[in-house]
């Protein structure tokens, strides 16, 4: 009975140590500042909290494949050189044991609206401007 009790106590101590270690690993709650990368880019650069200096930054794709790693510098900056260029609409996760992860989605070319959409937008704005002018004159 006493051996079973000591085994349970040892298990509880180990679980507490693992929990404390996991919580202590994250030293910041400040999210990283990472601009959204463009399609075809093979570099992701940004800044993390400077107190995270020396920690590893890992970039993974949506399948969990590691695309690149880098170390956070003393000023908080990092530059990850990727193993392949990013594709249009691809999502990548930038993570570090130091703080919160960032999910980035690469954007493609900005679509240009059709001519009919632009015409309706222009007509709507012109009508709004005319109405605002009438209201302005009516107040005087």
C-alpha positions in Angstrom: 0.0 0.0 0.0 2.8 2.4 0.9 4.6 1.7 -2.4 1.5 2.4 -4.4 1.0 5.7 -2.5 4.6 6.8 -3.1 4.3 5.9 -6.8 1.2 8.1 -7.0 3.0 10.9 -5.2 5.9 10.7 -7.6 3.5 10.8 -10.6 1.8 13.9 -9.2 5.2 15.6 -8.7 6.3 14.8 -12.2 3.0 16.1 -13.7 3.4 19.4 -11.7 6.9 19.8 -12.9 5.9 19.3 -16.5 3.1 21.8 -16.1 5.4 24.4 -14.5 8.0 23.9 -17.2 5.4 24.3 -20.0 4.0 27.5 -18.5 7.5 28.9 -17.8 8.6 28.3 -21.4 6.2 31.0 -22.7 7.8 34.2 -21.4 5.7 36.7 -23.3 2.1 37.3 -24.4 3.0 40.0 -26.9 2.2 38.8 -30.4 4.9 38.9 -33.0 4.8 41.7 -35.7 5.1 39.9 -39.0 4.0 41.5 -42.3 1.9 39.1 -44.5 4.3 37.6 -47.1 3.7 37.9 -50.8 3.3 34.9 -53.0 6.6 33.7 -54.4 8.5 35.0 -51.3 10.9 32.7 -49.7 11.7 34.9 -46.7 9.6 35.7 -43.6 10.9 38.5 -41.4 9.5 40.2 -38.4 10.0 41.1 -34.7 9.2 39.3 -31.5 9.4 40.5 -28.0 13.1 41.3 -27.3 13.0 39.2 -24.1 12.6 36.2 -26.4 16.1 36.6 -27.8 17.8 33.3 -28.4 14.6 31.4 -28.9 14.0 29.5 -32.1 11.3 30.6 -34.6 9.8 27.9 -36.8 7.7 28.3 -39.9 5.4 25.4 -40.9 2.9 25.0 -43.6 -0.7 23.8 -43.2 0.4 20.2 -43.4 2.9 20.7 -40.5 6.0 20.5 -42.7 8.8 22.8 -41.4 9.7 25.3 -44.1 12.4 27.1 -42.1 13.8 28.2 -38.8 15.7 31.2 -37.3 16.9 32.5 -34.0 15.4 35.7 -32.4 18.1 38.3 -32.2 18.8 40.6 -29.2 16.6 43.4 -30.6 13.7 40.9 -31.2 14.1 40.7 -35.0 14.3 37.4 -36.9 14.6 36.4 -40.6 13.5 32.9 -41.7 14.7 31.7 -45.1 12.2 29.2 -46.4 13.0 26.0 -48.2 10.5 26.9 -51.0 8.6 29.9 -52.2 5.1 30.5 -50.8 2.1 30.0 -53.1 -1.0 32.1 -53.5 -3.5 31.6 -50.7 -1.1 29.4 -48.7 -1.3 29.5 -44.9 1.8 29.2 -42.8 2.3 29.3 -39.0 5.1 31.2 -37.4 5.8 29.8 -33.9 8.2 30.1 -31.0 8.3 28.4 -27.6 8.6 32.0 -26.2 5.2 33.3 -27.0 2.0 33.2 -29.0 2.0 31.8 -32.5 1.0 33.7 -35.6 -1.0 32.4 -38.5 -0.2 34.1 -41.8 -2.0 33.7 -45.1 -0.2 34.8 -48.2 -2.4 36.9 -50.5 -2.4 36.9 -54.2 -2.8 39.7 -56.6 -5.6 42.1 -55.7 -8.6 41.5 -58.0 -9.8 44.5 -60.0 -13.6 44.9 -59.8 -15.6 44.6 -63.0 -16.6 47.8 -64.9 -20.2 47.4 -63.9 -19.3 47.3 -60.2 -17.2 50.4 -60.6 -20.0 52.2 -62.4 -22.5 51.3 -59.7 -20.1 52.5 -57.0 -19.5 55.8 -58.8 -23.2 56.4 -59.2 -23.9 55.6 -55.6 -21.1 58.0 -54.5 -22.4 60.8 -56.8 -25.9 60.3 -55.5 -24.7 60.5 -51.9 -22.7 63.6 -52.6 -25.8 65.2 -54.2 -28.0 64.4 -51.2 -25.4 65.7 -48.8 -25.3 69.0 -50.9 -29.1 69.3 -50.7 -29.0 68.8 -46.9 -26.2 71.3 -46.5 -28.1 74.0 -48.5 -31.4 73.3 -46.6 -29.7 74.0 -43.3 -28.7 77.5 -44.4 
